[in-house]
Amino acid sequence: MPTAFIDLAALRYNLAQLRQLLRPGPAVMAMVKADAYGHGAGPVALALMRCGVTWFGVATPTEALALRKAGVTGNILVLMPVYRDAAALLEQEIALTISDKRSLTALLEQRRPGQRARVHLEVDTGMGRLGLPPEGAVRLAEQLARTPDVMLEGLFTHFACADEPDRSFTDGQIARFQQALSELKRRGLTVPLTHAANSAGVLAYPEAHFDLVRPGIALYGYHPSPLTKPLSPDLKPVMTLSAPVIFVKRIKAGQSISYGATWRAPHDATIATVRLGYADGYPRALSNRAQVRLHGTLCPVVGRVCMDQLMVEVGALEVNIGDRVTLFGPEGPTAEELAQLAGTIPYELLTRIGERVERSYAE
């Protein structure tokens, strides 16, 4: 069956590389949302716990509760406002995001009597997605400080352009975030944890490391953009995606392959059908464009990628049923290379790898 091989040694290596960039003090909040970017949130978080990571970031209540069920005992923050399931999250000592007064009201209405909530207040410094502008966040922080059994544990923002060459937008975001922190201090409010830096922020903006950093894609072996590559040692891709050959045949010159007959053999050829398709997360946009690795040799994907299979022209290779084809991995092609071909980013390619693909872990 299709398999995503997860190299936990590479994960640990990437964590170590990122930690070397931090000044003394900041801790890592590992982003394990979207099933750890397709790598499997439970096993990944447990591996990172063994390396001393104590904070984990997720997007949804379901993701947070799944981490607890998997045995993750560290701090977990849900990075979106929660409008349901707050009581269950608080019971599991999961920290929640407050984005505005409505999310605070929802929390207060949902929690059970006696439940104490740890919350992180989001400041919108330019992302334009969630949170309040600095002045509004300061006012809400004052309200939180007066709210019984609610602890304002953190204040955070999110960068929109930290992976872009023009630093001015991110510099402005940092300045606005620091403005909010200064105003809170002036009003006598202390927030234990502040955080802003995503992977690009970790790599390119040391002044924004604050108390926590939130690396995501970099943990899994990819840079947020080509611009950040010179800023750190090489990262190691953690996932290798492979699938078995399930059919092999010879075809004559001129014979077509797959839907739409978009590829015709320029000569007699051997075609291997691979048990993986776009329903498993392999982009249809890679039809007639990508290559796979078979017996160490790069072979072209021919014809349109189907829902459950794709076809490969294998040249003179001797291929048998069950032989493994590597779709992407550290030896290439990489997820970054395929994402460029498909007109997307590694984040999307990794998180699209579906449930039909088995995850296999090695220390």
N, C-alpha and C positions, 0 to 999 in steps of 0.2 A: 504494500500500500504506500501511498505518498507519505514521506516522513520529513519532518523538520528536525534536524539534528542540532541540539543546543549545546554549545561548548561552554560549560560553566567556568573553565579555566580562562577562556578569553574574556568572559564577563568580569571575572576578578581582576584580570590584567587591566581592562579598561577603567575599572573603578580605581585601581592604584594610580593609573596615569592621571586621572582627573584629580585625585586627592593631592598629587604633587603640585598642582597648580594653585591650591588653596593656601592662604596665609593661615597661621595658627588660629584656631577658633571656630570657623564655620564648619558645620556638619552637613552631611549629604542627606537630602530627601530624595530617595530613588523613585523615579516616576515609573510606576508599574501599571498605569491605566491601560485600557484596551488590551487586557491579557498580557501585560508587559510587552507591548508593541508586537504582539503575536508570538512571543517566546514562551508564554505560560507563566502567569503571575505568581502562582503559589510556589513552584520550584525556584523561580528566579528570586523572589523575595526571601525565601529561606536560605538560599545560597548567599545572598547579600547580608542577611542577618549574621551569618557565620563569619563575615568579614567586618562586623562591627557597625553596619548600617542600622540606625535606630528609627528612621523616619521613612515612610512610604506614602507616595501621592497617587490617588486614584481619582476617577471622574464621577463615579456613581455609587449610590448606596450598595447596589448589588456587588460591585467590585470590592468594596470595603469589607462587607460581610463574608465574601468568599475568601479573602485573605485570612480573616480570623479563623474560618473553618479549616483552612489549610495549615493552621498552626502558627501563623505570624503573630508574635506577641509584641512587636514594636509599635511605635506611634504611627497612626494612619490618619491622613487628612483627605477628606472628600473635597475636591477643588472646584466644585460647582455648588450653587445653592440647593438645599434639600427641602423639598415641599411635601415629602412623605417619608415614612420610615425613620423619622428622627429618633423616636423612642428606642427602636431596636439598635440604632447606631450608638446612642448614648449608653445603652446597656453594655455594649461591647467596648466602651471607652474610646470611641472614634471621634476625632475632632472634625468640626463642621465649618464650612465657609459661610460667612455672612456677606452678602453682596449689596444689600440695601435694607430698608426698614421692613419690606414685605417678607424677605427671607428670615429676618429676626422674628417677626410676628408668627410666621409659620412654625418656627422652632418652638416658640413659647406655647403655642397652641397644642403642639404634638407631644411635648415631653411629659413624662409621668411625674406626679408629685414626688419631690425629693431628688429628682434627677439633676445632676450638675453637668453643665455643658461647657466644653472647651471649644472656643471659636477662634477662627482666623478671619480678619476683616480684609476684604479685597479693595484696593485702591485702583481706580482707573486712571492711569497716567498717560494713556495714549493708545492702548489696544482697542478701546471702543467696544468691548464685548461684554464684560461684566464688571461690577463694582461701581463705586461712587468716586467723583473727582475728589482731590485732596481735601478741600474745605468741607464737603459733605461727609467724607469718611471721618474727619476729626469730630464732627458733631455726633455722628453715630457712635464713635468710640466713647464719647462722654456718656451717651445713653447706656451703652453696654456696661460701663463701669458702675452705673447705678442699678443695674438689673441683678436681682438676687440669683444666686446659683448659676451665673454665667461668667466664665472667666475669659477675658480677652487675652488669649495666649499668643496670638500672632497677628502681624500686619504684613500684607504682601501685595505685590503687583506683578504684571506679566509683560515682558518685552515683545514689541511688535516687529522690530527691525534690527535686532542684535546680530543677525547673520547677513546684514547688508553692508556694502562698503562705506556708505555715508554714515558716520557715527553721530551726526547731530541729533537725529530723532531719539536715539537711545540715551544720549547724554541729557536730553530734555526730560525724558522719562525718569531717569535717575534723580535729576534735580527736583522734579515735582514730588517724587516719593520721599526724598530727604526733607523737603518742605513740610510734608505731612508729619514726619517723625519729629521735626523740630517744633512744630506747633503743639503736638501732643506733649512733648517734654515741657514746653513753656506753660502748659495748662496743668502740669503735675501728673500726667498719665504716663505710666511705664508699661511698655509692651515687651514681654520676655523674648519673643522671637520675631525677627524680620527677615523677609526673603523676597528675592526678585529674579535671580539668575537661572534661566533655562540653560540648555547645553551651550548655546552660543554665548550667553552671558558668562558662564563658567570659563569659557575659552578666551573670550575677548574683552571682558570687562571685570577685572579683579576688584575694582572699586565698588562693584555691585554684589559682592559675595555675601555681605551682611552676616546674619547668624546661620542661615541655611542656604544651600544651593539645591536646585531641582534639575539635575541632569536626566535626560530621557534618551534621545537617539544616540548620544555619545556612549552611553553605557553599553549599547547593543552593537557598537563598532562602526558607527557612521558619523561623519561630520554633518552639522546642520546645513552647511553650505561649503563650496570649495574654498571660500575666503578664509575659513577657520582652520584649514588643514595646516598651514605653516605655523600655527600658534601652539601646537602640541605634538608630541610623538605620535606615530601612527597608531591608530586604533585597530583592534582586531574584530572583524565581523563575527558575531556570536552564532548566527544561524546558517546552516547549510540545508537547502531544500532539495530533496531528491525524490524520484519516483521510478517505478519499474517499467521496463519494456513489456508490453502485453501482446504484441503482434509484430511480425516481421514479414515483409513481402518484397518481391522484385516487381518493378513496373517498367513499361516500355517508354521510350522517348515520346513525348507529347501527351502522356496520360496525366490527368489532373488529380489533385489532392484536395479534399475537404470542401466545405461549403463555398459556393460561388465560383469554384474552379479558378481561384485567384493565382494558383501556381501550377505550372505544367512542367514536367520533367524535360530538361534540355537534352537528356541522354538517358539511356537505360540506367536505372537507379535502384538502390535498396532503401526502403522506407521502414522506419520503426515507429510504431504507435506507442505513446507513453501515457500511462494512467494518471494524468493530471490535466486539468483544464481551468477555464475561468471561474467555474464554481468553487474551485479550491483557492482562488486568489491570484492566479497567474493571468496577467492582463491580456485581453483579446487584442489590444493595440500592439502586442508583440508579434502578431501574425506576420510571417514572411520577413521578420526583421531581426529577431533574437537568435542567439546561439545557445546550445546546451553543451555540457561536457560529458562525453561518453568514452570510457576506457582512456581517459586523459586527453582526448581529442575534441576540439570544438566542432560541433555539427550544427547546421542551420535548421531552424524551425521552418517548416514549409507548409503552405496552406494556412487557412484560418484556424486559430486556436478554438477548439470546441468547448462545450460546457464541461466535459468529463475527460477529454483526451486532447493530446496534441501530437503532431507528426514531425518526424525528424528525418532528414536525408543523411545517411550514415557513411556514404562513400564506400571505401573498400574494407571498412571494419567488419570483423566477424561478430555478429550480435545474436544473442540468444534471449529467449523469453526469461524474464526475471532479472536481466542485467539492469543495474541502477544508472539512471541518468541524473546528473546534477544540474538543476535549473539555475541556482545561484549559490554562491558560497565564497569563502576567502580566496580560493584558487581561481576564481573567475568562471563565468561572468559574475560580477558582484551585484548586489541589490541596487547599488547606486547606478551602475552601468545600465541595468535593465530599466530602472526608473527614468533615466534620461531618454532612453529609446521610446518609452511609453508616454513621455511628456508629463511625468509626475515626479514625486519625490520618494526617497526610500521609506519615509514614515508610512506613506499610503501602501506601498508594496508590502511591507512587513506586516502591517496590521490587517491586511486583506487575507492573509493565509488562514484558511477556514478550518472548521472543526473536523472535516474529513481527513485532514492531514494530521497524522500521529506525531506527537512530540516525543523525542528521545533525548535523554540527558546523559552527559558524561562529565565527570569531575576533572 
